Amino acid sequence: MKTVLITGASSGIGKACTEKFAEKGYSIIGVGNNKKRLEKMKIEAISKGAKNCTILCYDFSNQKNIKKLFKEIKGLKKIDAVVNSAGVAYKNKIENLSIEEWEKVIQVNLTANFLIIKNSIPFLLKSKNPSIVNISSIAGRNKSLSLGCHYTTTKAAIIGMTRHLATELGPKGIRVNCCAPSQTHTPMLDSALSIKNQKILARAVPLRRLGTAKEQAEVVYFLCSSKSSYINGAIIDVNGGLL
């Protein structure tokens, strides 16, 4: 039985990933910061075919919670895949950006990814096809059209971290890749852009629509599967051609 650890599992791309891995019969460890949504996600994952689904409610803005997370799963035999999908986003321009908000975004979007990967390595080494997929953004490739510089900074850093760790962990057999979605219809996007502005943005995409969380999850699953066994250090742009 294969096991996947998914952060940000109760909403957006993370939730879509739990559904996809559930359909493939994985045992899921879903981590998020909203217990009610996690409980709903667990029911849906089991109904879609997950062998097992453990939900863990932690706020990654506090590093101590990541230590607690791994203490809670220390009895786990192995992890086959890690999907780092947890993230926060705020709109503040630099003039109004507090150091507290800056540090929270850095902690949740970047430092937590680093700590999740670091602590997952002993579990991943027990898998025959260990894989890590980080979620960056088109903002990390260029800039954000609606969010602050702290968000863009973390998403660019995730790309750099992915490339470095692909080289460092590759000799151990652990593949590390990254998805860079463009604006995808998720609750996070709804909080950042009005419906009107989403329609305007969609017209700028060559495919003339926004992506869906399910489409992003398909790529994440592929990067964790044996079909991508020679893909390492890749940044996959899932953006409808919006460059």
MARMARNU-326067 format. One record per residue (C-alpha): residue in three letters; x, y, z. Coordinates in Angstrom, 1 decimal. Example, Ala and Ser with C-alpha at 12.3 -4.5 7.8 and 13.67 -1.06 7.14 Angstrom:
BEGIN
<node code="ala" u="12.3" v="-4.5" w="7.8"/>
<node code="ser" u="13.7" v="-1.1" w="7.1"/>
END
This chain:
BEGIN
<node code="met" u="0.0" v="0.0" w="0.0"/>
<node code="lys" u="1.3" v="3.4" w="-1.0"/>
<node code="thr" u="1.2" v="6.4" w="1.3"/>
<node code="val" u="1.1" v="10.1" w="0.5"/>
<node code="leu" u="1.5" v="13.0" w="2.8"/>
<node code="ile" u="-0.4" v="16.1" w="1.5"/>
<node code="thr" u="-0.2" v="19.5" w="3.2"/>
<node code="gly" u="-3.0" v="22.0" w="2.5"/>
<node code="ala" u="-5.1" v="19.0" w="2.1"/>
<node code="ser" u="-8.5" v="20.4" w="2.9"/>
<node code="ser" u="-8.8" v="23.1" w="0.2"/>
<node code="gly" u="-7.9" v="24.1" w="-3.3"/>
<node code="ile" u="-5.1" v="22.2" w="-5.1"/>
<node code="gly" u="-4.3" v="20.2" w="-2.0"/>
<node code="lys" u="-7.9" v="18.9" w="-1.7"/>
<node code="ala" u="-7.9" v="18.0" w="-5.3"/>
<node code="cys" u="-4.7" v="16.0" w="-4.8"/>
<node code="thr" u="-6.3" v="14.1" w="-1.9"/>
<node code="glu" u="-9.1" v="13.2" w="-4.2"/>
<node code="lys" u="-6.8" v="12.0" w="-7.0"/>
<node code="phe" u="-4.6" v="9.9" w="-4.7"/>
<node code="ala" u="-7.7" v="8.5" w="-3.1"/>
<node code="glu" u="-8.9" v="7.3" w="-6.5"/>
<node code="lys" u="-5.6" v="5.6" w="-7.0"/>
<node code="gly" u="-6.0" v="3.7" w="-3.7"/>
<node code="tyr" u="-3.3" v="5.5" w="-1.7"/>
<node code="ser" u="-3.3" v="5.7" w="2.1"/>
<node code="ile" u="-3.5" v="9.5" w="2.7"/>
<node code="ile" u="-2.1" v="11.6" w="5.5"/>
<node code="gly" u="-3.9" v="14.9" w="5.0"/>
<node code="val" u="-2.6" v="18.0" w="6.9"/>
<node code="gly" u="-4.5" v="21.3" w="7.1"/>
<node code="asn" u="-5.5" v="24.0" w="9.6"/>
<node code="asn" u="-9.3" v="23.7" w="9.4"/>
<node code="lys" u="-10.5" v="20.6" w="11.3"/>
<node code="lys" u="-14.1" v="20.8" w="9.9"/>
<node code="arg" u="-12.9" v="20.9" w="6.3"/>
<node code="leu" u="-10.4" v="18.1" w="7.0"/>
<node code="glu" u="-13.1" v="15.9" w="8.4"/>
<node code="lys" u="-15.2" v="16.4" w="5.3"/>
<node code="met" u="-12.2" v="15.7" w="3.1"/>
<node code="lys" u="-11.6" v="12.4" w="5.0"/>
<node code="ile" u="-15.1" v="11.2" w="4.3"/>
<node code="glu" u="-14.8" v="12.1" w="0.6"/>
<node code="ala" u="-11.3" v="10.5" w="0.3"/>
<node code="ile" u="-12.5" v="7.2" w="1.8"/>
<node code="ser" u="-15.6" v="7.3" w="-0.5"/>
<node code="lys" u="-13.3" v="7.7" w="-3.5"/>
<node code="gly" u="-11.1" v="4.7" w="-2.7"/>
<node code="ala" u="-8.4" v="5.8" w="-0.2"/>
<node code="lys" u="-7.2" v="2.7" w="1.7"/>
<node code="asn" u="-6.9" v="4.9" w="4.8"/>
<node code="cys" u="-7.1" v="8.6" w="5.5"/>
<node code="thr" u="-5.5" v="10.2" w="8.6"/>
<node code="ile" u="-6.2" v="13.9" w="9.1"/>
<node code="leu" u="-3.9" v="16.1" w="11.2"/>
<node code="cys" u="-4.9" v="19.7" w="12.0"/>
<node code="tyr" u="-1.8" v="22.0" w="12.3"/>
<node code="asp" u="-1.1" v="25.6" w="11.7"/>
<node code="phe" u="2.3" v="25.8" w="9.9"/>
<node code="ser" u="2.8" v="29.5" w="11.0"/>
<node code="asn" u="4.3" v="27.9" w="14.1"/>
<node code="gln" u="7.3" v="25.7" w="13.5"/>
<node code="lys" u="6.7" v="23.7" w="16.6"/>
<node code="asn" u="3.6" v="22.3" w="15.0"/>
<node code="ile" u="5.7" v="20.6" w="12.3"/>
<node code="lys" u="7.7" v="18.8" w="15.1"/>
<node code="lys" u="4.4" v="17.7" w="16.6"/>
<node code="leu" u="3.2" v="16.4" w="13.2"/>
<node code="phe" u="6.1" v="14.1" w="12.8"/>
<node code="lys" u="5.9" v="12.9" w="16.4"/>
<node code="glu" u="2.3" v="11.9" w="15.6"/>
<node code="ile" u="3.3" v="9.9" w="12.5"/>
<node code="lys" u="6.6" v="8.5" w="13.9"/>
<node code="gly" u="5.2" v="4.9" w="13.8"/>
<node code="leu" u="4.6" v="5.1" w="10.0"/>
<node code="lys" u="6.6" v="2.5" w="8.0"/>
<node code="lys" u="7.1" v="4.6" w="5.0"/>
<node code="ile" u="6.0" v="7.6" w="2.9"/>
<node code="asp" u="6.0" v="7.2" w="-0.9"/>
<node code="ala" u="5.1" v="10.8" w="-1.8"/>
<node code="val" u="5.1" v="14.2" w="-0.3"/>
<node code="val" u="3.0" v="17.0" w="-1.8"/>
<node code="asn" u="3.7" v="20.4" w="-0.3"/>
<node code="ser" u="0.5" v="22.4" w="-1.1"/>
<node code="ala" u="-0.1" v="24.4" w="2.0"/>
<node code="gly" u="0.2" v="28.2" w="1.6"/>
<node code="val" u="-1.2" v="31.6" w="2.5"/>
<node code="ala" u="-1.5" v="34.7" w="0.4"/>
<node code="tyr" u="-2.1" v="38.4" w="1.1"/>
<node code="lys" u="-2.5" v="41.4" w="-1.1"/>
<node code="asn" u="-0.6" v="44.1" w="0.8"/>
<node code="lys" u="1.8" v="46.3" w="-1.2"/>
<node code="ile" u="5.2" v="46.8" w="0.3"/>
<node code="glu" u="4.4" v="50.2" w="1.8"/>
<node code="asn" u="1.7" v="48.5" w="4.0"/>
<node code="leu" u="3.4" v="45.2" w="4.5"/>
<node code="ser" u="4.3" v="44.5" w="8.1"/>
<node code="ile" u="7.3" v="42.4" w="9.2"/>
<node code="glu" u="4.8" v="40.1" w="11.0"/>
<node code="glu" u="2.9" v="39.4" w="7.8"/>
<node code="trp" u="6.1" v="39.0" w="5.8"/>
<node code="glu" u="7.4" v="36.4" w="8.3"/>
<node code="lys" u="4.1" v="34.5" w="8.4"/>
<node code="val" u="4.1" v="34.1" w="4.6"/>
<node code="ile" u="7.8" v="33.0" w="4.6"/>
<node code="gln" u="7.2" v="30.5" w="7.4"/>
<node code="val" u="4.0" v="28.9" w="5.9"/>
<node code="asn" u="4.9" v="29.0" w="2.2"/>
<node code="leu" u="8.6" v="28.3" w="2.4"/>
<node code="thr" u="10.1" v="27.3" w="5.7"/>
<node code="ala" u="7.3" v="24.7" w="6.4"/>
<node code="asn" u="8.1" v="23.1" w="3.0"/>
<node code="phe" u="11.7" v="22.8" w="4.0"/>
<node code="leu" u="10.9" v="21.3" w="7.3"/>
<node code="ile" u="8.3" v="18.9" w="5.9"/>
<node code="ile" u="10.9" v="17.6" w="3.4"/>
<node code="lys" u="13.7" v="17.4" w="5.9"/>
<node code="asn" u="11.6" v="15.3" w="8.3"/>
<node code="ser" u="10.1" v="13.1" w="5.6"/>
<node code="ile" u="13.4" v="11.9" w="4.3"/>
<node code="pro" u="13.8" v="8.8" w="6.6"/>
<node code="phe" u="10.2" v="7.7" w="5.6"/>
<node code="leu" u="10.8" v="8.4" w="1.9"/>
<node code="leu" u="14.0" v="6.3" w="1.9"/>
<node code="lys" u="11.9" v="3.2" w="2.7"/>
<node code="ser" u="9.9" v="3.6" w="-0.5"/>
<node code="lys" u="10.7" v="2.1" w="-3.9"/>
<node code="asn" u="9.7" v="5.2" w="-5.8"/>
<node code="pro" u="10.0" v="8.2" w="-3.4"/>
<node code="ser" u="8.8" v="11.5" w="-4.7"/>
<node code="ile" u="8.4" v="15.1" w="-3.5"/>
<node code="val" u="6.3" v="17.6" w="-5.4"/>
<node code="asn" u="6.3" v="21.2" w="-4.3"/>
<node code="ile" u="3.7" v="23.7" w="-5.5"/>
<node code="ser" u="5.1" v="27.0" w="-6.7"/>
<node code="ser" u="3.2" v="29.4" w="-8.9"/>
<node code="ile" u="3.4" v="31.4" w="-12.1"/>
<node code="ala" u="4.2" v="34.2" w="-9.7"/>
<node code="gly" u="7.5" v="32.4" w="-8.9"/>
<node code="arg" u="8.3" v="32.4" w="-12.6"/>
<node code="asn" u="7.5" v="36.1" w="-13.1"/>
<node code="lys" u="5.4" v="38.1" w="-10.7"/>
<node code="ser" u="2.0" v="38.1" w="-9.1"/>
<node code="leu" u="-0.8" v="40.2" w="-10.7"/>
<node code="ser" u="-2.8" v="40.4" w="-7.5"/>
<node code="leu" u="-0.7" v="39.3" w="-4.4"/>
<node code="gly" u="2.1" v="40.8" w="-2.5"/>
<node code="cys" u="5.9" v="40.6" w="-3.0"/>
<node code="his" u="6.2" v="38.2" w="0.0"/>
<node code="tyr" u="4.0" v="35.6" w="-1.9"/>
<node code="thr" u="6.0" v="36.0" w="-5.1"/>
<node code="thr" u="9.3" v="35.7" w="-3.1"/>
<node code="thr" u="8.3" v="32.4" w="-1.5"/>
<node code="lys" u="7.1" v="30.9" w="-4.8"/>
<node code="ala" u="10.4" v="31.8" w="-6.5"/>
<node code="ala" u="12.3" v="30.4" w="-3.6"/>
<node code="ile" u="10.4" v="27.1" w="-3.9"/>
<node code="ile" u="11.6" v="26.7" w="-7.5"/>
<node code="gly" u="15.2" v="27.2" w="-6.3"/>
<node code="met" u="14.8" v="24.8" w="-3.4"/>
<node code="thr" u="13.3" v="22.2" w="-5.8"/>
<node code="arg" u="16.2" v="22.3" w="-8.2"/>
<node code="his" u="18.8" v="22.2" w="-5.4"/>
<node code="leu" u="17.2" v="19.3" w="-3.6"/>
<node code="ala" u="16.7" v="17.3" w="-6.8"/>
<node code="thr" u="20.5" v="17.3" w="-7.1"/>
<node code="glu" u="21.1" v="16.7" w="-3.4"/>
<node code="leu" u="18.5" v="13.9" w="-2.9"/>
<node code="gly" u="18.6" v="12.4" w="-6.3"/>
<node code="pro" u="21.5" v="10.1" w="-5.4"/>
<node code="lys" u="19.4" v="8.7" w="-2.6"/>
<node code="gly" u="16.7" v="7.9" w="-5.1"/>
<node code="ile" u="14.3" v="10.6" w="-4.0"/>
<node code="arg" u="12.9" v="12.7" w="-6.9"/>
<node code="val" u="12.0" v="16.3" w="-6.3"/>
<node code="asn" u="9.9" v="18.2" w="-8.7"/>
<node code="cys" u="7.6" v="21.3" w="-8.8"/>
<node code="cys" u="4.4" v="22.4" w="-10.3"/>
<node code="ala" u="4.0" v="26.1" w="-11.2"/>
<node code="pro" u="0.3" v="26.7" w="-11.7"/>
<node code="ser" u="-1.1" v="29.9" w="-13.2"/>
<node code="gln" u="-4.2" v="31.4" w="-11.5"/>
<node code="thr" u="-6.4" v="28.3" w="-10.7"/>
<node code="his" u="-10.0" v="28.5" w="-9.6"/>
<node code="thr" u="-9.6" v="27.9" w="-5.8"/>
<node code="pro" u="-10.9" v="29.5" w="-2.7"/>
<node code="met" u="-7.6" v="31.4" w="-2.5"/>
<node code="leu" u="-8.1" v="32.9" w="-5.9"/>
<node code="asp" u="-11.7" v="33.9" w="-5.0"/>
<node code="ser" u="-10.3" v="35.8" w="-2.0"/>
<node code="ala" u="-7.7" v="37.6" w="-4.2"/>
<node code="leu" u="-9.8" v="38.4" w="-7.3"/>
<node code="ser" u="-13.4" v="39.3" w="-8.0"/>
<node code="ile" u="-15.4" v="37.3" w="-10.4"/>
<node code="lys" u="-15.1" v="40.2" w="-12.9"/>
<node code="asn" u="-11.3" v="40.3" w="-12.6"/>
<node code="gln" u="-11.2" v="36.5" w="-12.9"/>
<node code="lys" u="-13.0" v="36.8" w="-16.2"/>
<node code="ile" u="-10.6" v="39.5" w="-17.4"/>
<node code="leu" u="-7.7" v="37.3" w="-16.5"/>
<node code="ala" u="-9.2" v="34.3" w="-18.2"/>
<node code="arg" u="-9.3" v="36.2" w="-21.5"/>
<node code="ala" u="-5.5" v="36.7" w="-21.3"/>
<node code="val" u="-4.9" v="33.0" w="-21.1"/>
<node code="pro" u="-4.3" v="31.4" w="-24.5"/>
<node code="leu" u="-6.8" v="28.7" w="-23.6"/>
<node code="arg" u="-9.3" v="31.4" w="-22.6"/>
<node code="arg" u="-10.1" v="30.0" w="-19.2"/>
<node code="leu" u="-8.6" v="29.5" w="-15.8"/>
<node code="gly" u="-7.3" v="26.2" w="-14.7"/>
<node code="thr" u="-9.0" v="23.9" w="-12.2"/>
<node code="ala" u="-7.6" v="22.3" w="-9.1"/>
<node code="lys" u="-8.3" v="18.9" w="-10.6"/>
<node code="glu" u="-6.1" v="19.7" w="-13.6"/>
<node code="gln" u="-3.3" v="20.6" w="-11.3"/>
<node code="ala" u="-3.7" v="17.5" w="-9.2"/>
<node code="glu" u="-3.4" v="15.3" w="-12.4"/>
<node code="val" u="0.1" v="16.7" w="-12.9"/>
<node code="val" u="1.0" v="16.3" w="-9.3"/>
<node code="tyr" u="0.0" v="12.7" w="-9.3"/>
<node code="phe" u="1.9" v="12.0" w="-12.5"/>
<node code="leu" u="5.1" v="13.4" w="-10.9"/>
<node code="cys" u="4.6" v="11.0" w="-8.0"/>
<node code="ser" u="3.9" v="8.0" w="-10.2"/>
<node code="ser" u="6.3" v="5.5" w="-11.8"/>
<node code="lys" u="5.5" v="7.0" w="-15.2"/>
<node code="ser" u="7.7" v="10.0" w="-14.3"/>
<node code="ser" u="10.5" v="7.9" w="-12.9"/>
<node code="tyr" u="13.2" v="9.8" w="-14.7"/>
<node code="ile" u="11.8" v="13.3" w="-14.1"/>
<node code="asn" u="13.8" v="15.0" w="-11.4"/>
<node code="gly" u="14.3" v="18.8" w="-10.8"/>
<node code="ala" u="11.6" v="19.7" w="-13.2"/>
<node code="ile" u="9.4" v="22.8" w="-12.9"/>
<node code="ile" u="6.2" v="22.0" w="-14.7"/>
<node code="asp" u="4.2" v="25.0" w="-15.8"/>
<node code="val" u="0.5" v="24.2" w="-15.7"/>
<node code="asn" u="-0.8" v="27.5" w="-17.0"/>
<node code="gly" u="-2.8" v="27.2" w="-20.1"/>
<node code="gly" u="0.0" v="28.9" w="-22.1"/>
<node code="leu" u="0.0" v="32.1" w="-19.9"/>
<node code="leu" u="3.7" v="33.0" w="-20.0"/>
END
